Structures are given as C-alpha cells and as structure tokens.
Amino acid sequence: MSNHDPANSADRPAATPAPPGPSGQRQRARQQTDEEFSAFYRENIRPLTGFLINHGAGVQVAADIAQEVMTDAYRNWEHITHPKAWVHKAASRALVRKVASVEEPVDYVPEPTSLVPRPDAIAEWEARHDALPLLCSLPMKQRQAMAWTLAGFTPTDIADHLGLLAENVRANLKKARRTAAAYLKAREEDQ
C-alpha cells in the first residue's frame, strides 16, 4: 500500500539506503510503515477532527483528541487492520471519556496548533457550518449515528464498530434525518 506522491518528493530528503541484512530489513519496514502512516494521517486528520465536532466537541477539544488518537494509531500501526474505523472508534471513546471527566466547564484561551491555527476564529468557523447547530440539537444516539454516517460509514459498519444492532443505528439515522428535514424546513421559512 504505497502512497508515494511524486509532487511532494522534492520536499523530503532522499532516503539513505538501508544496510544489507536483518537490521536493513527492519529499517526498510519501519520506513514503509512511516510512509503509510504519514499518508493515512494527511488524509484523515481533518475529517477525524470534523467527526468529533459533529459529535459535539468544540474545535480545540476535537483537534486535541484527533491528534492524541493519531499518535496512538502510529504507536499501534502494525497491529491495526482497519485504520479509519480504528481512529474513529478511538476518537469517539476518547470524547466520551473527556465529557465524562469534565466536572465544571471553564473558559480558557486556546493556543494555536497546526489543526487550529487561529483559535480566535473558532466561533466564526462554527457559525459557518450549518450542520453543527442541527447536530448539537440531536439526542446523543442520533448525533452519534449521524456523525459516523457523515464520516462515510454505513449503518452496518457503525453497528459493528459500536457494538450495536444495525436496526437501532438505522432507526436513529431515520429519526435524525426527520429532525434535519424539519430543521431545514423551519430555516427556509424563516428566510
């Protein structure tokens, strides 16, 4: 699964050839793993952050959790068979732990990161994304089903990853879609 991007090859230093023998094979394997993970990371970090936001996390919290989950994924990369599902499931669980551990919300000034370079623009960013108010208004199970669906998972996938019945996921999606339709209709009438 090589994801070599010739457009970016000039940005990276040329790889030094690995020495022959077992240590060279390990070095080549590590290099291939690093390349595979890097491609996965670049392709999935922003959608994973969006997935967490769709679950109700603030932008800064979502970015932090996504980064932590990707770090764990890198550490376990050789043992992960379905990376996209693995990071989404781990991120979902991390968010639940984060929400459960919060005793009292405290306002703080977030620091810039590579995923959120302008923390002062978070409210502006959230306001531009029409789906967020809708998702935030949904009950947790419906929001969860919708967030996984928006991340590209089918109801069967969602059920498998969350240990739920596919029928329950479909029912929650149906309810969420009905709520979304009513929300959009009301918005159109207000305009």
Buried (B, 14 or more C-beta within 10 A) or exposed (E): EEEEEEEEEEEEEEEEEBEEEEEEEEBBEEEEEEBBBBBBBEEBBEBBBBBBBBBBBBBBBBBBBBBBBBEBBBEEBEEBEEBBBBBBBBBBEBBEEBEEEEEEEEEEEBEEEEBBEEBEEBEEEBEEBEBBEBBEEBEEBBBBBBBBBBBEBEBEBBBBBBEBEBEBBBBBBEBBBEBBEEBEEEEEEEE
